[in-house]
Amino acid sequence: MKKLTILCLNLVSMAVLLAQNSNAQDYNRWNLPQGALMRLGKGNVLDVAWSPDRTRLATGGTAGIWLYDAETGTEISLITGHSFRVNAVAFSPDGLTLASGSRDDTVRLWDVATGEEKSILTGHRYDVEAVAFSPDGATVASGSRDGTVRVWDVESGQEQHRLINEKYTNEYSNPWVVSVAFSPDGATLASASRDSTVRVWDVATGEEKHTLTGHTHGVYSVAFSPDGATLASGSYDSTVRLWDVETGQEKYTLEGHSHWVYSVVFSPDGTTLASASRDSTVRVWDAETGHVKYTLTGHESRVRSVAYSQDGMSLASHTFDNTVRQWDVETGLEKGALRLEGHTSNVNSVVYSPDGKMLASGGSDRMVRLWNLETGQDVRTFAGHTRYIQSVAFSPDGLTLASGGGYRDDTVRLWEVETGHEKHILAGHSGTVESVAFSPDGLTLATAGGYRDSTVRVWDVTTGHEKHILTAHTNKVGTVAFSPDGLTLASAGGDSTVRLWDVATGQEIHTLTGYTRYIQSVAFSPDGRTLASADIGGTVRLWDVATWHEKNTLTGENFWSLAFSPDGMTLATGSPYKAVWLWDVATGQNIRALTGHTDPINSVAYSPGGKTLASASYDGTILLWDVSSRAALQPLAADFDGDGTVGFTDFLQFAAQYGLSWGDAGYDARFDLDGDGEVGSADLWIFQKSFGRGG
């Protein structure tokens, strides 16, 4: 019986472990927007907070709020709900509640155990940059770009105080508040501002007690000593300053950092102060004398935040490259590093492999990443670019990847997909390489030169030698595309023209005009009969390749990228308004808006079978969308009265909301069709495209 019991316990333990591992492997499918199949990458990280017991890490960023096991780095959950990026996160003193501040102008309170939203605190007019709980957890403070600090009652969600510097009467000129901190007794609140000041407030009355001046640039962080007698501030002026809280007088100026100071924190016993800087170091200071005790080095990028453990024996620091390092406070030696894998910077370009099993992406982290679409894992990285990557493309046989470098890199690199080895570096452009494209036979590569260049270059893929330099454009070239037969190359850019070239000779054969804005993208239809071109003014033109006459015009707000479906029936466009739009090529009608990104969309690409669409965004993620059924793509988001048709009654309800935004009385998020926090012109355009449609 005892053996049976032990066996059963072992089986239960194994089941739990397998469930946890399965759950951890499946994080790229957590809390997806409607219609999305998978999320690749975890987004840009903007803030990090440790739970009071230091067992959990919360990161706020463009994908939402990620919760991690602080020891292993394993993903625990993803909390979503903000319509824009999360700028700040903070745990309540008991660790049960998490506060977040967002670019959508709201503060939200979350149940840490369940991820459920407890309340939305509205009132700020612009981005919420900082949040902090009072020591008793009953109050939360927030700082915003609107120049105010607001104090909220956690239980009721009601605003208790609005703290603002009275000399600023124009709300649009108020300096950003980027950090807030409560004193240990909860009676005093400090706020740091981009106007180079620190302000000290009485929490009970909301009255300003002191304005601390001395910093010569914006103040990024404030922290109270454990006894509440001293306040530390870190600034863009590369200094840390210590202030007497009672008198408001400066005690010390701590100099040593060579760049901005992002974060300051006192040790639990108040004897030392740690500061994190853009110079990639953490400095530990004697809080009594102001002398530096030692400097912690080893980080490879800017150190964003720093925190002491509860016992004061360890120090943790977090960098912009998403590495968390732990240090022994006594010796100053590193104890270990934890890498929060999967985070990426802005994703600028995305492309499917020819067999549809892999996806390649390039972005601001200087890496080309290769993703396995069955597992959602980042399986290989291609490193070598010295700046951000602007464009990527697979060769038709899937064996080679091409990538174009950003400003001050100016190179094109060819990679062996199987090994990740660099095959060739193609040098010749003198500015950003905005676009790369392989010919259908894979033997030729075309590249577009951006700022300070304005050329199109044609390369022999086998040798890496330049075949043609095409110089007719008079401004940066943003995009290139080969026709399906490989005989013609299209290019477009800042001179508002689309130019067609004979690939064999390099001669220009036609120029398409009619635009007045920068043309961001061009693409040939799969049958080669149509060329689509999109400009940043919101116009897509469809051209008849046989005659080069315009066939149709699609109009919207703004387009940064476009792609034809493999059957040529649908055109996808990526927008800076965080939506992917699907269009019926034959009729020019909008079919659907795919929403879920929190930042502009740089690139869209169809899978070879056409059942999935990938979108890459500034938010540091790639979303894969199910676009397999056109019948299911009718947009009824604007059917506000629920009668199955978007009609006049819906228009009257929409008109009543027009111009309202987060924090305004009566604001209803249903009418914010693009999810940007206000009901404006972009939402009106979406409504117009839906008007008259039925389910």
PLY file of the C-alpha trace (Angstrom):
ply
format ascii 1.0
element vertex 695
property float x
property float y
property float z
element edge 694
property int vertex1
property int vertex2
end_header
0.00 0.00 0.00
2.87 2.35 0.87
4.56 1.68 -2.47
1.28 2.36 -4.27
0.90 5.66 -2.42
4.45 6.70 -3.30
3.87 5.73 -6.94
0.68 7.77 -7.06
2.47 10.78 -5.54
5.27 10.46 -8.10
2.77 10.28 -10.94
0.99 13.36 -9.63
4.31 15.22 -9.32
5.29 14.25 -12.86
1.91 15.39 -14.16
2.31 18.76 -12.44
5.82 19.19 -13.84
4.70 18.25 -17.33
1.80 20.68 -17.09
4.13 23.45 -15.94
6.62 22.76 -18.72
3.84 22.58 -21.29
2.42 25.84 -19.97
5.83 27.52 -20.10
6.39 26.33 -23.67
2.99 27.70 -24.69
3.40 31.30 -23.49
3.35 32.57 -27.08
-0.36 31.68 -27.17
-1.35 33.44 -23.93
-3.97 36.20 -24.10
-3.90 36.62 -27.87
-6.04 39.23 -29.60
-9.08 37.91 -31.45
-8.14 36.17 -34.68
-4.45 35.73 -33.77
-2.87 32.26 -33.62
0.52 32.97 -32.05
2.75 35.71 -30.69
6.49 35.61 -31.40
8.65 37.70 -29.08
7.56 39.28 -25.82
7.82 42.92 -26.76
9.97 45.78 -25.56
10.50 45.95 -21.78
10.03 49.42 -20.30
9.91 48.73 -16.56
10.64 45.91 -14.12
9.47 45.34 -10.55
10.33 42.72 -7.95
7.63 41.26 -5.70
8.17 42.07 -2.00
9.50 38.56 -1.34
11.77 38.77 -4.44
10.37 35.49 -5.87
8.59 37.14 -8.78
9.58 39.61 -11.48
7.03 41.71 -13.32
7.99 43.45 -16.55
5.86 46.10 -18.16
6.19 46.76 -21.86
4.61 46.74 -25.26
3.01 43.28 -25.00
1.51 43.88 -21.55
2.80 42.65 -18.19
4.87 39.47 -18.00
5.26 37.69 -14.67
8.37 35.52 -14.18
9.84 33.22 -11.59
12.73 35.44 -10.44
15.08 32.51 -9.85
14.61 30.56 -13.08
13.26 33.18 -15.47
10.33 30.89 -16.31
7.20 32.63 -17.57
4.28 32.47 -15.13
1.63 34.56 -16.86
0.93 37.41 -19.27
-1.47 40.12 -18.15
-3.12 42.17 -20.90
-5.81 44.81 -21.03
-4.09 48.12 -21.70
-4.63 49.35 -25.26
-1.11 50.82 -25.43
2.29 49.96 -23.98
2.80 49.59 -20.24
5.33 52.16 -19.01
5.44 51.34 -15.29
4.64 48.49 -12.89
4.66 48.18 -9.07
3.69 45.47 -6.58
1.58 46.25 -3.51
3.38 45.69 -0.19
1.60 42.34 0.34
2.46 41.22 -3.21
-1.17 40.42 -4.05
-1.89 43.39 -6.33
0.02 44.86 -9.24
-0.37 48.44 -10.45
0.46 49.44 -14.02
0.66 52.77 -15.80
0.24 52.96 -19.55
0.44 55.12 -22.62
-3.35 54.72 -22.79
-3.45 57.31 -19.93
-4.79 54.87 -17.33
-3.60 53.19 -14.16
-4.84 49.63 -13.73
-4.84 47.38 -10.69
-4.50 43.60 -11.22
-4.92 40.50 -9.10
-1.45 38.91 -9.27
-2.72 35.35 -8.70
-5.39 35.38 -11.41
-4.33 38.20 -13.75
-7.83 39.64 -13.48
-8.34 43.39 -13.67
-9.53 44.81 -10.34
-10.04 48.44 -11.34
-9.20 51.12 -13.92
-8.12 54.50 -12.58
-8.86 57.23 -15.12
-8.14 60.95 -15.11
-4.66 61.45 -16.55
-4.64 63.21 -19.90
-1.40 61.70 -21.25
0.94 58.74 -20.71
1.26 57.42 -17.16
5.01 57.12 -16.59
5.25 56.05 -12.93
3.26 54.20 -10.25
3.97 53.49 -6.56
2.04 52.00 -3.63
1.97 53.57 -0.18
3.58 51.44 2.57
0.17 50.29 3.85
-1.03 49.42 0.34
-4.17 51.52 0.71
-3.06 54.22 -1.72
-1.35 54.27 -5.09
0.32 57.30 -6.67
0.86 57.89 -10.39
2.92 60.37 -12.41
2.13 61.36 -15.96
3.26 63.28 -19.00
0.35 65.60 -18.27
2.52 67.10 -15.49
0.37 65.85 -12.62
0.78 63.40 -9.77
-2.46 61.72 -8.77
-3.14 59.87 -5.55
-5.79 57.13 -5.65
-7.67 55.11 -3.07
-6.97 51.46 -3.93
-10.23 50.10 -2.48
-12.62 52.48 -4.23
-10.49 53.52 -7.22
-11.35 57.15 -6.51
-8.88 60.01 -6.97
-7.93 61.53 -3.60
-5.55 64.27 -4.74
-4.31 65.82 -7.94
-0.89 67.33 -7.30
0.39 69.87 -9.82
2.85 72.74 -9.92
0.56 75.76 -10.04
2.92 77.91 -12.11
2.07 75.77 -15.16
-1.30 76.95 -16.36
-1.16 75.44 -19.85
-1.72 71.68 -19.55
0.17 71.04 -22.79
3.38 72.59 -21.42
3.49 70.70 -18.11
6.72 68.76 -17.57
6.56 64.99 -17.47
6.48 63.31 -14.07
8.61 60.18 -14.49
9.04 58.86 -10.95
7.06 58.86 -7.69
7.92 57.46 -4.23
6.24 57.34 -0.82
8.17 57.95 2.41
8.37 54.91 4.75
5.60 56.31 6.99
3.39 57.08 3.98
2.92 60.71 5.01
5.09 62.23 2.27
5.27 61.73 -1.47
8.14 62.72 -3.77
7.91 63.20 -7.53
10.63 63.60 -10.15
10.09 65.64 -13.28
11.61 66.38 -16.64
11.67 70.06 -15.58
14.80 69.24 -13.46
12.96 69.48 -10.15
11.97 67.13 -7.35
8.79 68.01 -5.49
7.84 66.88 -2.00
4.13 66.64 -1.12
2.03 66.18 2.01
-0.08 63.10 1.27
-2.88 63.97 3.70
-3.48 67.50 2.40
-2.06 67.34 -1.12
-0.03 70.48 -0.38
3.47 70.97 -1.79
6.07 71.07 0.99
9.28 71.65 -1.00
10.57 72.13 -4.52
14.11 70.76 -4.71
16.27 72.46 -7.33
19.87 71.86 -8.32
19.77 69.27 -11.06
20.58 70.78 -14.46
18.55 68.26 -16.48
15.48 66.11 -16.03
15.22 63.94 -12.90
14.53 60.29 -13.66
14.26 58.61 -10.25
13.59 59.35 -6.55
13.87 57.15 -3.43
13.50 57.69 0.33
15.95 56.37 2.88
14.45 53.78 5.31
14.24 56.37 8.11
12.53 58.86 5.79
15.01 61.62 6.58
16.85 61.61 3.25
15.67 61.66 -0.35
17.86 60.56 -3.26
17.37 61.66 -6.86
19.03 60.49 -10.08
19.16 62.71 -13.14
19.94 63.09 -16.82
22.76 65.36 -15.64
24.63 62.15 -14.57
24.52 63.02 -10.87
22.84 61.60 -7.80
21.77 64.14 -5.19
20.87 63.57 -1.53
18.36 65.92 0.12
17.22 66.60 3.67
13.50 65.83 3.57
12.62 68.09 6.50
14.36 71.24 5.23
14.55 70.58 1.47
18.26 71.40 1.52
20.79 69.49 -0.57
23.19 67.36 1.49
25.51 65.88 -1.18
26.02 65.71 -4.92
27.35 62.28 -5.93
29.41 62.44 -9.12
31.03 59.58 -10.97
28.61 58.31 -13.57
29.45 59.36 -17.11
25.86 59.29 -18.36
22.22 59.52 -17.26
21.22 58.00 -13.94
18.05 55.95 -14.43
17.45 54.51 -10.97
18.38 55.06 -7.31
17.60 52.91 -4.25
18.66 52.79 -0.60
19.72 49.57 1.12
17.26 48.30 3.79
19.55 49.53 6.60
20.03 52.92 4.90
23.83 52.79 4.98
24.35 52.53 1.23
22.74 53.84 -1.93
22.85 52.14 -5.33
22.47 53.96 -8.65
21.98 52.56 -12.16
23.17 54.43 -15.23
23.18 54.56 -18.97
26.97 54.17 -18.72
26.31 50.42 -18.10
27.41 50.51 -14.47
25.87 50.32 -11.02
27.58 52.40 -8.32
27.22 51.73 -4.61
27.69 54.80 -2.40
28.17 55.34 1.29
24.94 57.16 2.18
26.52 58.94 5.13
29.61 60.37 3.42
28.58 60.36 -0.24
31.73 58.48 -1.24
31.54 55.68 -3.80
32.30 52.28 -2.24
32.58 50.31 -5.48
31.38 50.17 -9.07
29.65 47.09 -10.49
30.64 46.43 -14.10
29.80 43.65 -16.52
26.55 44.80 -18.04
26.73 45.10 -21.81
24.07 47.78 -22.14
22.39 50.57 -20.19
21.33 49.62 -16.65
17.69 50.54 -16.28
16.87 49.68 -12.68
18.43 48.46 -9.46
16.97 46.89 -6.27
18.15 45.47 -2.95
16.96 42.16 -1.53
14.96 42.37 1.71
17.91 41.21 3.80
20.19 43.75 2.11
22.75 41.10 1.18
22.08 41.06 -2.56
21.59 43.66 -5.24
19.79 43.05 -8.52
20.17 45.18 -11.65
18.25 45.07 -14.91
19.46 46.29 -18.31
17.93 47.34 -21.58
19.07 44.02 -23.09
16.77 42.28 -20.56
19.50 40.74 -18.44
19.07 40.66 -14.66
22.32 40.38 -12.69
22.59 39.67 -8.98
25.49 40.98 -6.89
26.93 40.27 -3.45
26.62 43.57 -1.58
29.50 42.79 0.79
32.07 41.97 -1.88
30.65 43.67 -4.97
31.09 40.41 -6.91
28.51 39.07 -9.34
26.48 36.11 -8.00
24.73 35.20 -11.23
22.83 36.48 -14.25
19.33 35.75 -15.50
18.40 36.39 -19.12
14.72 37.00 -19.84
14.77 35.26 -23.20
12.46 36.09 -26.06
12.26 39.85 -25.69
13.01 41.82 -28.82
13.24 45.45 -29.77
11.25 46.98 -32.62
10.54 44.39 -35.32
10.99 46.12 -38.67
10.62 43.29 -41.18
9.20 39.77 -41.31
9.15 37.05 -44.00
8.05 33.40 -44.27
10.40 30.70 -45.48
9.31 29.21 -48.83
8.05 26.01 -47.14
6.08 28.01 -44.56
7.67 26.26 -41.59
9.93 29.10 -40.47
9.68 32.85 -40.08
12.58 35.31 -40.20
12.49 38.74 -38.58
14.84 41.69 -38.25
14.70 44.62 -35.89
16.38 47.07 -33.59
18.17 44.41 -31.52
20.64 44.04 -34.46
19.72 40.38 -34.89
18.02 38.40 -37.61
15.90 35.85 -35.76
14.64 32.56 -37.15
11.41 31.21 -35.60
10.02 27.67 -35.69
6.31 28.14 -36.39
5.33 24.78 -34.94
6.80 25.53 -31.51
6.92 29.34 -31.62
10.54 29.22 -30.45
13.40 31.44 -31.57
15.70 28.71 -32.94
18.56 30.68 -34.44
19.98 34.19 -34.52
22.22 35.76 -37.16
24.56 38.32 -35.61
26.86 40.73 -37.42
24.99 43.95 -38.13
26.23 46.89 -36.09
22.95 48.81 -36.14
19.27 47.96 -36.41
18.05 45.72 -39.23
15.59 47.31 -41.60
14.70 44.47 -43.99
14.95 40.69 -44.44
14.19 38.27 -47.30
14.45 34.52 -47.96
15.89 33.20 -51.20
13.34 31.13 -53.19
15.04 27.85 -52.21
14.99 28.83 -48.52
18.73 28.25 -48.08
19.82 31.89 -47.87
18.65 34.91 -45.92
19.37 38.51 -46.89
19.28 41.37 -44.39
19.66 45.12 -44.85
21.29 47.26 -42.16
20.07 50.50 -40.67
21.65 53.93 -40.32
25.47 53.78 -39.99
25.56 50.12 -40.90
24.66 50.47 -44.60
25.50 46.83 -45.43
23.58 43.94 -46.89
24.43 40.54 -45.45
23.75 37.10 -46.90
23.39 34.25 -44.39
23.38 30.48 -44.66
20.05 29.52 -43.07
21.08 26.05 -41.87
24.21 27.11 -40.00
23.76 30.83 -39.41
27.13 31.52 -41.06
27.65 34.74 -42.97
28.19 34.11 -46.70
28.75 37.63 -48.05
28.77 41.25 -46.92
27.54 43.47 -49.74
28.94 46.98 -49.27
28.17 49.96 -51.46
25.17 51.77 -50.04
25.99 54.93 -48.13
22.76 55.05 -46.15
20.13 52.80 -44.61
19.26 49.70 -46.63
15.49 50.06 -46.57
14.49 46.97 -48.55
15.96 43.73 -49.94
14.39 41.35 -52.47
15.48 38.17 -54.25
14.67 37.53 -57.91
12.39 34.49 -58.50
15.37 32.34 -59.58
17.36 33.36 -56.50
20.41 34.43 -58.49
19.93 38.20 -58.12
19.31 40.47 -55.15
17.93 44.01 -55.32
18.48 46.50 -52.50
17.09 49.97 -51.79
19.28 52.77 -50.42
17.77 55.09 -47.85
18.98 58.42 -46.48
22.11 59.87 -48.12
21.95 57.26 -50.87
18.83 57.14 -53.12
20.13 54.29 -55.28
18.85 50.85 -56.18
21.60 48.23 -56.41
21.42 44.86 -58.13
23.79 42.10 -56.94
24.96 38.68 -58.09
24.01 36.42 -55.17
26.60 33.75 -55.95
29.63 36.06 -56.02
28.36 39.02 -54.01
29.43 41.36 -56.80
27.44 44.39 -57.88
25.75 44.11 -61.30
23.91 47.46 -61.64
23.54 50.77 -59.79
20.20 52.41 -60.65
20.29 56.14 -59.99
17.11 57.78 -61.32
15.46 58.35 -57.91
16.01 61.82 -56.45
15.29 60.88 -52.82
15.62 57.87 -50.55
14.38 54.56 -51.95
12.11 52.77 -49.50
11.09 49.60 -51.31
11.98 47.19 -54.15
10.13 44.20 -55.63
10.69 41.80 -58.54
7.94 40.80 -60.93
7.05 37.06 -60.80
8.87 36.42 -64.11
12.00 38.15 -62.81
12.29 40.48 -65.80
11.14 43.71 -64.13
12.11 45.44 -60.91
9.90 48.03 -59.21
11.26 50.65 -56.79
9.73 53.61 -54.99
10.45 56.07 -52.21
10.80 59.67 -51.17
10.51 61.27 -54.63
6.86 60.04 -54.83
7.44 57.98 -57.97
7.37 54.28 -58.76
10.10 53.36 -61.23
10.22 50.19 -63.33
13.55 48.73 -64.45
14.73 46.12 -66.93
16.60 43.67 -64.69
18.93 42.42 -67.43
20.13 45.82 -68.62
19.47 48.07 -65.64
17.59 50.52 -67.86
14.53 52.39 -66.61
11.47 51.40 -68.67
8.64 53.35 -67.03
7.82 55.87 -64.28
4.48 55.89 -62.44
3.39 59.24 -61.00
0.43 60.64 -59.15
1.64 60.49 -55.57
2.65 63.51 -53.51
3.89 61.62 -50.42
6.60 59.12 -49.58
5.87 55.69 -51.10
6.56 53.09 -48.42
5.91 49.78 -50.19
5.39 48.10 -53.59
4.37 44.53 -54.44
3.49 42.55 -57.56
0.45 40.28 -57.55
1.29 36.54 -57.85
0.10 36.44 -61.48
2.23 39.48 -62.35
-0.67 41.42 -63.80
-1.01 44.01 -61.02
1.42 46.20 -59.12
0.35 47.68 -55.79
2.02 50.76 -54.29
1.28 52.36 -50.91
2.18 55.80 -49.59
2.22 57.24 -46.09
-0.69 59.50 -46.96
-3.06 56.52 -46.95
-3.34 55.71 -50.66
-2.80 52.33 -52.29
-2.81 52.36 -56.08
-3.31 49.21 -58.14
-1.62 49.41 -61.56
-2.25 47.32 -64.67
1.20 45.96 -65.53
0.35 45.56 -69.25
-0.56 49.23 -69.73
0.72 50.83 -66.48
-2.68 52.51 -66.13
-4.23 52.83 -62.69
-6.90 50.15 -62.09
-8.14 51.06 -58.61
-7.33 53.20 -55.60
-7.71 52.14 -51.96
-7.80 54.93 -49.40
-7.21 54.89 -45.67
-5.30 56.67 -42.93
-1.71 55.58 -43.53
0.10 52.53 -44.95
3.62 51.35 -44.13
3.64 47.91 -45.75
1.61 45.69 -48.06
1.45 42.10 -49.32
-0.71 40.11 -51.74
-2.23 36.80 -50.67
-0.88 33.83 -52.70
-4.16 33.62 -54.66
-3.99 37.36 -55.43
-7.53 37.97 -54.18
-6.62 39.85 -50.99
-4.21 42.65 -50.19
-2.94 43.15 -46.64
-1.67 46.54 -45.47
0.12 47.44 -42.24
-0.67 50.71 -40.52
0.95 52.99 -37.92
-2.48 52.97 -36.28
-1.75 49.45 -34.94
-4.06 47.65 -37.37
-3.61 45.31 -40.33
-6.19 45.93 -43.04
-7.38 43.27 -45.48
-8.78 44.41 -48.84
-10.67 42.71 -51.64
-8.43 43.32 -54.68
-11.26 43.01 -57.21
-13.63 45.49 -55.56
-11.26 47.63 -53.51
-13.46 47.12 -50.46
-12.05 46.78 -46.96
-12.71 43.29 -45.58
-11.38 43.37 -42.05
-9.14 45.10 -39.51
-6.82 42.89 -37.44
-6.07 44.66 -34.16
-3.89 43.62 -31.24
-0.52 45.32 -31.63
0.22 48.23 -29.29
2.52 50.12 -31.67
2.77 50.79 -35.45
3.04 47.86 -37.85
6.15 47.83 -40.02
5.77 44.68 -42.10
3.17 42.12 -43.20
3.68 38.78 -44.96
1.44 35.90 -46.06
2.37 32.29 -45.50
2.93 30.31 -48.73
-0.46 28.62 -48.36
-2.23 31.89 -47.61
-3.92 30.63 -44.45
-1.80 32.71 -42.09
-0.65 36.32 -42.09
2.31 37.61 -40.05
2.53 41.21 -38.84
5.66 42.78 -37.31
5.47 45.82 -35.08
7.41 48.47 -33.20
6.01 46.81 -30.08
8.66 44.09 -30.42
6.28 41.27 -31.31
5.12 39.36 -34.37
1.49 38.22 -34.46
0.30 35.36 -36.65
-3.32 35.71 -37.81
-5.79 33.16 -39.12
-6.95 34.51 -42.51
-8.05 31.16 -43.94
-11.73 32.03 -44.36
-12.85 35.11 -46.25
-16.45 34.39 -45.26
-15.53 35.01 -41.63
-13.88 38.34 -42.26
-16.84 40.75 -42.23
-16.14 43.68 -39.86
-19.07 44.26 -37.50
-17.11 45.95 -34.71
-19.13 49.08 -35.51
-22.48 47.31 -34.99
-23.01 49.09 -31.68
-26.75 48.41 -31.38
-26.30 44.68 -32.06
-28.87 44.41 -34.85
-26.44 42.71 -37.24
-26.04 45.77 -39.50
-23.90 48.88 -39.33
-26.42 51.60 -39.94
-27.73 55.05 -39.00
-28.48 54.17 -35.37
-24.87 53.05 -34.99
-23.75 56.32 -36.56
-25.71 58.38 -34.01
-24.11 56.46 -31.14
-20.67 56.87 -32.70
-21.18 60.61 -33.28
-22.04 61.08 -29.59
-18.65 59.58 -28.64
-16.54 61.37 -31.27
-13.73 63.40 -29.68
-13.82 61.62 -26.32
-10.76 59.86 -24.88
-9.63 57.93 -21.81
-10.58 59.83 -18.67
-13.42 61.79 -20.24
-16.85 61.38 -18.66
-19.00 59.02 -20.71
-16.11 57.55 -22.71
-16.99 54.07 -24.05
-14.09 51.93 -25.32
-16.40 50.13 -27.80
-16.30 53.19 -30.04
-12.48 53.38 -29.98
-12.22 51.07 -33.02
-8.44 51.36 -33.44
-7.71 51.06 -29.72
-5.57 54.19 -29.42
-7.37 55.59 -26.38
-9.54 58.16 -28.14
-12.45 58.24 -30.58
-11.00 60.19 -33.48
-10.50 60.43 -37.23
-8.97 56.94 -37.55
-12.06 55.45 -35.88
-14.29 57.47 -38.20
-12.48 56.00 -41.19
-13.00 52.46 -39.83
-16.69 53.21 -39.23
-17.15 54.53 -42.76
-15.66 51.34 -44.20
-18.12 49.26 -42.15
-21.21 51.39 -42.79
-24.01 49.58 -44.59
-22.69 46.08 -43.97
-24.65 43.25 -42.44
-23.83 39.98 -40.72
0 1
1 2
2 3
3 4
4 5
5 6
6 7
7 8
8 9
9 10
10 11
11 12
12 13
13 14
14 15
15 16
16 17
17 18
18 19
19 20
20 21
21 22
22 23
23 24
24 25
25 26
26 27
27 28
28 29
29 30
30 31
31 32
32 33
33 34
34 35
35 36
36 37
37 38
38 39
39 40
40 41
41 42
42 43
43 44
44 45
45 46
46 47
47 48
48 49
49 50
50 51
51 52
52 53
53 54
54 55
55 56
56 57
57 58
58 59
59 60
60 61
61 62
62 63
63 64
64 65
65 66
66 67
67 68
68 69
69 70
70 71
71 72
72 73
73 74
74 75
75 76
76 77
77 78
78 79
79 80
80 81
81 82
82 83
83 84
84 85
85 86
86 87
87 88
88 89
89 90
90 91
91 92
92 93
93 94
94 95
95 96
96 97
97 98
98 99
99 100
100 101
101 102
102 103
103 104
104 105
105 106
106 107
107 108
108 109
109 110
110 111
111 112
112 113
113 114
114 115
115 116
116 117
117 118
118 119
119 120
120 121
121 122
122 123
123 124
124 125
125 126
126 127
127 128
128 129
129 130
130 131
131 132
132 133
133 134
134 135
135 136
136 137
137 138
138 139
139 140
140 141
141 142
142 143
143 144
144 145
145 146
146 147
147 148
148 149
149 150
150 151
151 152
152 153
153 154
154 155
155 156
156 157
157 158
158 159
159 160
160 161
161 162
162 163
163 164
164 165
165 166
166 167
167 168
168 169
169 170
170 171
171 172
172 173
173 174
174 175
175 176
176 177
177 178
178 179
179 180
180 181
181 182
182 183
183 184
184 185
185 186
186 187
187 188
188 189
189 190
190 191
191 192
192 193
193 194
194 195
195 196
196 197
197 198
198 199
199 200
200 201
201 202
202 203
203 204
204 205
205 206
206 207
207 208
208 209
209 210
210 211
211 212
212 213
213 214
214 215
215 216
216 217
217 218
218 219
219 220
220 221
221 222
222 223
223 224
224 225
225 226
226 227
227 228
228 229
229 230
230 231
231 232
232 233
233 234
234 235
235 236
236 237
237 238
238 239
239 240
240 241
241 242
242 243
243 244
244 245
245 246
246 247
247 248
248 249
249 250
250 251
251 252
252 253
253 254
254 255
255 256
256 257
257 258
258 259
259 260
260 261
261 262
262 263
263 264
264 265
265 266
266 267
267 268
268 269
269 270
270 271
271 272
272 273
273 274
274 275
275 276
276 277
277 278
278 279
279 280
280 281
281 282
282 283
283 284
284 285
285 286
286 287
287 288
288 289
289 290
290 291
291 292
292 293
293 294
294 295
295 296
296 297
297 298
298 299
299 300
300 301
301 302
302 303
303 304
304 305
305 306
306 307
307 308
308 309
309 310
310 311
311 312
312 313
313 314
314 315
315 316
316 317
317 318
318 319
319 320
320 321
321 322
322 323
323 324
324 325
325 326
326 327
327 328
328 329
329 330
330 331
331 332
332 333
333 334
334 335
335 336
336 337
337 338
338 339
339 340
340 341
341 342
342 343
343 344
344 345
345 346
346 347
347 348
348 349
349 350
350 351
351 352
352 353
353 354
354 355
355 356
356 357
357 358
358 359
359 360
360 361
361 362
362 363
363 364
364 365
365 366
366 367
367 368
368 369
369 370
370 371
371 372
372 373
373 374
374 375
375 376
376 377
377 378
378 379
379 380
380 381
381 382
382 383
383 384
384 385
385 386
386 387
387 388
388 389
389 390
390 391
391 392
392 393
393 394
394 395
395 396
396 397
397 398
398 399
399 400
400 401
401 402
402 403
403 404
404 405
405 406
406 407
407 408
408 409
409 410
410 411
411 412
412 413
413 414
414 415
415 416
416 417
417 418
418 419
419 420
420 421
421 422
422 423
423 424
424 425
425 426
426 427
427 428
428 429
429 430
430 431
431 432
432 433
433 434
434 435
435 436
436 437
437 438
438 439
439 440
440 441
441 442
442 443
443 444
444 445
445 446
446 447
447 448
448 449
449 450
450 451
451 452
452 453
453 454
454 455
455 456
456 457
457 458
458 459
459 460
460 461
461 462
462 463
463 464
464 465
465 466
466 467
467 468
468 469
469 470
470 471
471 472
472 473
473 474
474 475
475 476
476 477
477 478
478 479
479 480
480 481
481 482
482 483
483 484
484 485
485 486
486 487
487 488
488 489
489 490
490 491
491 492
492 493
493 494
494 495
495 496
496 497
497 498
498 499
499 500
500 501
501 502
502 503
503 504
504 505
505 506
506 507
507 508
508 509
509 510
510 511
511 512
512 513
513 514
514 515
515 516
516 517
517 518
518 519
519 520
520 521
521 522
522 523
523 524
524 525
525 526
526 527
527 528
528 529
529 530
530 531
531 532
532 533
533 534
534 535
535 536
536 537
537 538
538 539
539 540
540 541
541 542
542 543
543 544
544 545
545 546
546 547
547 548
548 549
549 550
550 551
551 552
552 553
553 554
554 555
555 556
556 557
557 558
558 559
559 560
560 561
561 562
562 563
563 564
564 565
565 566
566 567
567 568
568 569
569 570
570 571
571 572
572 573
573 574
574 575
575 576
576 577
577 578
578 579
579 580
580 581
581 582
582 583
583 584
584 585
585 586
586 587
587 588
588 589
589 590
590 591
591 592
592 593
593 594
594 595
595 596
596 597
597 598
598 599
599 600
600 601
601 602
602 603
603 604
604 605
605 606
606 607
607 608
608 609
609 610
610 611
611 612
612 613
613 614
614 615
615 616
616 617
617 618
618 619
619 620
620 621
621 622
622 623
623 624
624 625
625 626
626 627
627 628
628 629
629 630
630 631
631 632
632 633
633 634
634 635
635 636
636 637
637 638
638 639
639 640
640 641
641 642
642 643
643 644
644 645
645 646
646 647
647 648
648 649
649 650
650 651
651 652
652 653
653 654
654 655
655 656
656 657
657 658
658 659
659 660
660 661
661 662
662 663
663 664
664 665
665 666
666 667
667 668
668 669
669 670
670 671
671 672
672 673
673 674
674 675
675 676
676 677
677 678
678 679
679 680
680 681
681 682
682 683
683 684
684 685
685 686
686 687
687 688
688 689
689 690
690 691
691 692
692 693
693 694
